[in-house]
Amino acid sequence: MNIFKKNIIIVQIAEGLGNQLFCYATARALSLKNNKSLYLDTYSQFRINKYNRKYLLDNYNIQGIKLSKFETLLGNIGHVLWKTKLITKKRFKIFYLEQNQKLDEDLLRFPISSNIYLLGYWQHEEYFTEYSFQIRSELQRISIPSEECQIIAKKIKLTTSVCIHIRSYNEIGEPKMPKAYLENAIEYINTNIQNPFFYIFTDDHIWVSKNFKVNGHSIPILCNQNGDGAMDDLWLMAQCDHHILTSSSFGWWGAWLANNEKGIITLPQDSGLVRNGTFQKSWILL
């Protein structure tokens, strides 16, 4: 099958679960808007991923056709060109490259009349707002959560639940633990919510246990960035009523999938998500 003779949208699924969801949601919205078939490159980026990420979207009811390894050879070439900045134009034959993490206004208006191969992270809700109801339905988990996860979910449903997501970025040598922000966010929740119960999700439970205290009830949970652990944690985060986020696409999706109009969501004022505009106007910036 020569897919490149077809009029289609291809997206490279990349990095951890949060970024994978952004890649899919943006491409899916473009395919719906332009009435094009969606193909998923689930191989080329993970073949060379230095953080040992795994493709995880098979756990959801997503709509898209996976490319074979042979068909993703072009994706390998495109990924190298994109990451090394060997080409700087947004369009390069069929490639459409993300230039930075700011909202790409051109992509919002882009009429797709030929093949397009999306390379980027696309961390903006504006890319898929028009189709958010359908995308939420497709991002309902179809794999079964672990037994421990289901027990915690029952506790979450019985409490006024607050998700605290603390991402350290230790794996890339850039630890970011905004202690002052977290303390302010907890104080904000305690002031505005009666009897909150905090559920802590983190990839650095040692730092949390030594340096971070939560007044009142709380449950620390080890947050795995790969595999079933990431699936369980994101599913639990989406069960919570309110969310205290740090600068992480993983946490962003926990709040977005919760889809609670009455929920309080906080974000650090100096986070990358705020600098790039990746937040909703109703979110509280502290």
C-alpha positions as CSV (number, residue, x, y, z in Angstrom):
1,M,0.0,0.0,0.0
2,N,1.4,3.4,-1.0
3,I,-0.1,5.7,1.5
4,F,1.6,8.7,0.1
5,K,-0.5,8.6,-3.0
6,K,-3.6,9.2,-0.8
7,N,-5.0,12.5,0.5
8,I,-4.4,11.9,4.2
9,I,-3.2,13.3,7.5
10,I,-0.3,11.6,9.2
11,V,0.8,12.5,12.7
12,Q,3.9,11.4,14.5
13,I,2.9,10.3,18.1
14,A,5.7,11.4,20.4
15,E,7.1,11.3,23.9
16,G,5.1,10.6,27.1
17,L,1.4,10.0,27.5
18,G,0.5,13.7,27.8
19,N,2.3,14.7,24.6
20,Q,0.9,11.6,22.8
21,L,-2.6,12.9,23.7
22,F,-1.9,16.3,22.3
23,C,-0.5,14.9,19.1
24,Y,-3.6,12.7,18.6
25,A,-6.2,15.3,19.5
26,T,-4.7,18.0,17.2
27,A,-4.4,15.6,14.2
28,R,-7.9,14.1,14.9
29,A,-9.5,17.5,14.9
30,L,-7.7,18.4,11.6
31,S,-8.9,15.1,10.0
32,L,-12.5,15.8,11.1
33,K,-12.4,19.4,9.9
34,N,-11.0,18.5,6.5
35,N,-12.8,15.2,6.1
36,K,-9.5,13.3,5.7
37,S,-8.3,9.9,6.8
38,L,-6.0,9.9,9.8
39,Y,-2.9,7.8,10.0
40,L,-0.7,7.4,13.1
41,D,3.1,7.0,13.1
42,T,3.5,5.1,16.3
43,Y,7.0,3.8,15.5
44,S,9.6,6.4,14.3
45,Q,9.8,8.6,17.5
46,F,9.8,5.7,20.0
47,R,12.5,3.8,18.0
48,I,14.9,6.6,18.9
49,N,13.4,7.9,22.2
50,K,16.1,8.3,24.8
51,Y,13.7,8.4,27.7
52,N,12.3,4.9,26.9
53,R,8.7,6.2,26.3
54,K,6.2,3.7,25.0
55,Y,3.2,4.2,22.7
56,L,0.1,4.1,24.9
57,L,-2.9,5.3,22.9
58,D,-4.1,1.7,22.2
59,N,-5.6,2.0,25.7
60,Y,-8.1,4.5,24.3
61,N,-10.9,4.3,21.8
62,I,-9.0,6.3,19.3
63,Q,-9.7,6.6,15.6
64,G,-6.8,6.2,13.2
65,I,-4.8,3.7,11.1
66,K,-1.4,2.7,12.3
67,L,1.4,2.9,9.7
68,S,3.7,-0.1,9.3
69,K,7.4,0.3,10.2
70,F,8.2,0.5,6.5
71,E,5.7,3.3,6.0
72,T,7.2,5.3,8.9
73,L,10.7,5.5,7.3
74,L,9.7,8.9,6.1
75,G,8.8,9.8,9.7
76,N,12.3,8.9,10.8
77,I,13.7,11.3,8.3
78,G,11.2,14.0,9.2
79,H,11.9,13.7,12.9
80,V,15.6,14.2,12.4
81,L,15.0,17.3,10.3
82,W,12.6,18.7,12.8
83,K,14.7,18.0,16.0
84,T,18.0,19.1,14.5
85,K,16.4,22.3,12.9
86,L,18.0,21.3,9.6
87,I,14.9,22.8,7.9
88,T,13.2,25.8,9.4
89,K,10.3,26.4,7.1
90,K,6.9,25.4,8.5
91,R,6.1,23.4,5.3
92,F,8.7,21.2,3.7
93,K,7.1,19.1,1.0
94,I,4.5,17.1,3.0
95,F,6.0,17.9,6.4
96,Y,4.3,20.5,8.6
97,L,6.7,21.3,11.4
98,E,6.0,22.9,14.8
99,Q,8.4,25.9,15.1
100,N,8.0,26.4,18.8
101,Q,5.4,25.7,21.5
102,K,3.4,28.9,20.9
103,L,-0.1,28.5,19.3
104,D,0.3,28.2,15.5
105,E,-2.4,30.4,14.0
106,D,-1.7,29.1,10.5
107,L,-2.5,25.6,11.5
108,L,-5.8,26.7,12.8
109,R,-6.7,28.1,9.4
110,F,-4.8,25.6,7.3
111,P,-6.9,24.0,4.5
112,I,-5.5,20.5,3.8
113,S,-5.8,19.7,0.1
114,S,-2.9,17.2,-0.1
115,N,-0.9,14.9,2.2
116,I,0.4,16.4,5.4
117,Y,2.7,14.9,8.0
118,L,2.5,16.6,11.4
119,L,5.7,16.8,13.4
120,G,5.4,18.5,16.8
121,Y,3.8,18.4,20.2
122,W,0.8,20.8,19.5
123,Q,0.2,21.6,23.2
124,H,-2.9,23.8,22.8
125,E,-6.5,23.1,23.3
126,E,-7.4,25.6,20.5
127,Y,-6.3,23.1,17.9
128,F,-9.1,20.7,18.9
129,T,-11.7,22.8,20.8
130,E,-14.3,22.5,18.0
131,Y,-14.3,18.7,18.3
132,S,-13.6,18.5,22.1
133,F,-16.8,16.5,22.8
134,Q,-15.9,13.8,20.2
135,I,-12.3,13.7,21.2
136,R,-13.2,13.3,24.9
137,S,-15.4,10.3,23.9
138,E,-12.5,8.8,22.0
139,L,-10.1,9.3,24.9
140,Q,-12.3,7.2,27.2
141,R,-10.0,4.4,28.5
142,I,-10.8,0.9,27.3
143,S,-8.1,-1.0,29.1
144,I,-9.0,-2.1,32.6
145,P,-7.4,-0.2,35.5
146,S,-5.5,-2.2,38.1
147,E,-7.3,-3.5,41.2
148,E,-5.4,-1.1,43.4
149,C,-6.3,1.8,41.1
150,Q,-10.0,0.9,41.2
151,I,-9.9,0.9,45.0
152,I,-8.4,4.4,45.1
153,A,-11.0,5.6,42.5
154,K,-13.8,4.5,44.9
155,K,-12.2,6.6,47.7
156,I,-11.9,9.6,45.3
157,K,-15.6,9.4,44.5
158,L,-16.5,9.5,48.2
159,T,-14.4,12.6,49.0
160,T,-14.1,16.2,47.8
161,S,-11.0,15.2,45.9
162,V,-8.1,17.4,44.9
163,C,-5.4,16.1,42.6
164,I,-1.9,17.4,43.2
165,H,0.4,16.6,40.3
166,I,4.1,17.2,41.1
167,R,6.5,16.6,38.2
168,S,10.2,16.9,39.0
169,Y,11.8,16.4,35.5
170,N,14.7,14.6,37.2
171,E,15.1,12.3,34.2
172,I,16.3,15.2,32.0
173,G,18.5,16.8,34.7
174,E,16.2,19.8,35.3
175,P,14.5,19.3,38.7
176,K,11.6,21.7,39.1
177,M,9.9,21.5,42.5
178,P,7.9,24.7,43.0
179,K,7.4,24.3,46.8
180,A,6.2,27.8,47.4
181,Y,3.6,27.6,44.6
182,L,2.3,24.2,45.9
183,E,1.9,25.6,49.4
184,N,0.0,28.6,48.0
185,A,-2.2,26.4,45.9
186,I,-3.1,24.2,48.9
187,E,-3.9,27.3,50.9
188,Y,-6.1,28.5,48.1
189,I,-8.0,25.2,48.0
190,N,-8.4,25.1,51.8
191,T,-9.8,28.6,51.7
192,N,-12.3,27.9,48.9
193,I,-13.2,24.2,49.4
194,Q,-14.8,22.6,52.4
195,N,-13.0,19.5,53.7
196,P,-10.8,18.8,50.7
197,F,-9.0,15.4,50.4
198,F,-5.7,15.6,48.6
199,Y,-4.4,12.9,46.3
200,I,-0.7,13.4,45.4
201,F,0.7,12.1,42.1
202,T,4.4,12.5,41.7
203,D,7.5,11.0,39.9
204,D,9.6,11.9,43.0
205,H,7.9,10.5,46.1
206,I,11.1,10.7,48.1
207,W,11.2,14.5,47.8
208,V,7.5,14.7,48.5
209,S,7.8,12.7,51.7
210,K,10.7,14.7,53.0
211,N,9.9,18.2,51.9
212,F,6.2,18.5,51.3
213,K,3.4,18.5,53.9
214,V,-0.3,18.8,53.3
215,N,-2.6,19.9,56.1
216,G,-5.5,17.5,56.5
217,H,-6.1,14.3,54.6
218,S,-3.8,13.2,51.8
219,I,-2.7,10.1,50.0
220,P,0.7,10.1,48.2
221,I,0.8,8.0,45.0
222,L,3.8,7.1,42.9
223,C,3.3,8.6,39.5
224,N,4.8,6.5,36.7
225,Q,5.5,8.2,33.4
226,N,5.5,5.0,31.4
227,G,3.3,2.0,30.8
228,D,0.3,0.9,32.8
229,G,1.4,3.1,35.8
230,A,0.9,6.2,33.7
231,M,-2.4,5.0,32.4
232,D,-3.7,4.3,36.0
233,D,-2.4,7.6,37.3
234,L,-4.0,9.7,34.5
235,W,-7.3,7.9,34.9
236,L,-7.3,8.6,38.7
237,M,-6.4,12.2,38.2
238,A,-9.3,12.6,35.8
239,Q,-11.6,11.2,38.6
240,C,-10.7,14.2,40.9
241,D,-12.9,17.2,41.4
242,H,-10.1,19.8,41.6
243,H,-6.5,20.0,40.3
244,I,-3.3,21.6,41.5
245,L,-1.0,21.4,38.4
246,T,2.7,22.0,37.8
247,S,4.3,22.5,34.4
248,S,3.4,19.2,32.8
249,S,1.3,18.1,29.8
250,F,0.5,14.9,31.8
251,G,-1.2,16.9,34.6
252,W,-2.9,19.1,32.0
253,W,-4.7,16.1,30.6
254,G,-5.8,14.9,34.0
255,A,-7.6,18.2,34.5
256,W,-9.0,18.4,30.9
257,L,-10.3,14.8,31.0
258,A,-12.0,15.5,34.3
259,N,-14.2,18.0,32.5
260,N,-15.6,19.5,35.7
261,E,-17.0,23.0,35.1
262,K,-17.1,23.7,38.8
263,G,-13.6,22.4,39.5
264,I,-10.8,24.6,40.6
265,I,-7.6,24.3,38.6
266,T,-4.4,26.1,39.6
267,L,-1.2,26.5,37.6
268,P,2.2,28.2,38.5
269,Q,2.3,31.7,37.0
270,D,5.9,31.2,35.8
271,S,5.3,27.7,34.3
272,G,6.0,26.8,30.7
273,L,2.3,26.1,30.1
274,V,1.5,29.7,31.1
275,R,4.3,31.1,29.0
276,N,3.0,29.2,25.9
277,G,-0.6,30.0,26.7
278,T,-1.6,26.3,27.3
279,F,-4.3,26.9,29.9
280,Q,-7.9,27.9,30.1
281,K,-9.1,31.4,31.2
282,S,-10.9,29.9,34.2
283,W,-7.8,28.4,35.6
284,I,-6.2,30.1,38.6
285,L,-2.6,31.3,38.1
286,L,-0.6,31.6,41.3
